[in-house]
Amino acid sequence: MHVKVGDTVKVISGRDKGQIGEITKIFKHNSTVIVQDINLKTKHFKSREEGEPGQIMQ
């Protein structure tokens, strides 16, 4: 690949098209990269104890 960890890149397709971020991880076997703060998922957690509120994490 012609990019490396730490490079700043711009997303050119998909839901996050046009966003800019820094590469944090590279997968050479399928030519993909992980870009910081792009395509984050949210996960909802139930409260574990009574009276404690649930949480939404990214």
HUZI-V166747 format. One record per pair of residues at least 4 apart in sequence whose C-alpha atoms are under 7 Angstrom apart, sorted by the first residue. I is the first residue (numbers start at 1). GAP is how many residues later the second one is. D is the distance in Angstrom with one decimal. If there is no record, write none. Layout:
i={I/I}
gap={GAP/GAP}
d={D/D}
This chain:
i={3/5/5/5/6/6/6/7/7/8/8/8/8/9/9/9/10/10/10/10/11/11/11/11/11/12/12/13/16/16/21/21/21/22/22/23/23/23/23/24/24/24/25/25/26/26/26/27/27/27/28/40/41/42/42/42/43/43/43/44/44/44/45/45/45/46/46/47/47/47}
gap={4/18/19/20/16/17/18/15/16/12/13/14/15/11/12/13/8/9/10/11/5/6/7/8/9/5/6/4/22/23/14/15/16/13/14/10/11/12/13/10/11/12/8/9/6/7/8/4/5/6/4/18/17/14/15/16/13/14/15/11/12/13/9/10/11/8/9/5/6/7}
d={6.6/5.1/5.5/6.2/5.7/5.3/6.4/5.6/5.7/7.0/5.6/4.4/6.4/5.7/5.6/6.2/6.1/5.7/4.4/6.6/6.5/5.0/5.3/5.6/6.4/5.1/6.0/4.8/6.9/6.8/5.7/5.7/6.9/5.5/5.4/6.7/5.8/4.5/6.2/5.7/5.7/6.1/5.7/5.1/6.2/4.4/6.4/5.7/5.3/5.9/6.8/6.3/5.6/6.6/5.5/4.4/5.7/5.3/6.3/5.9/4.6/6.5/5.6/5.1/6.2/4.7/6.8/5.6/5.4/4.3}
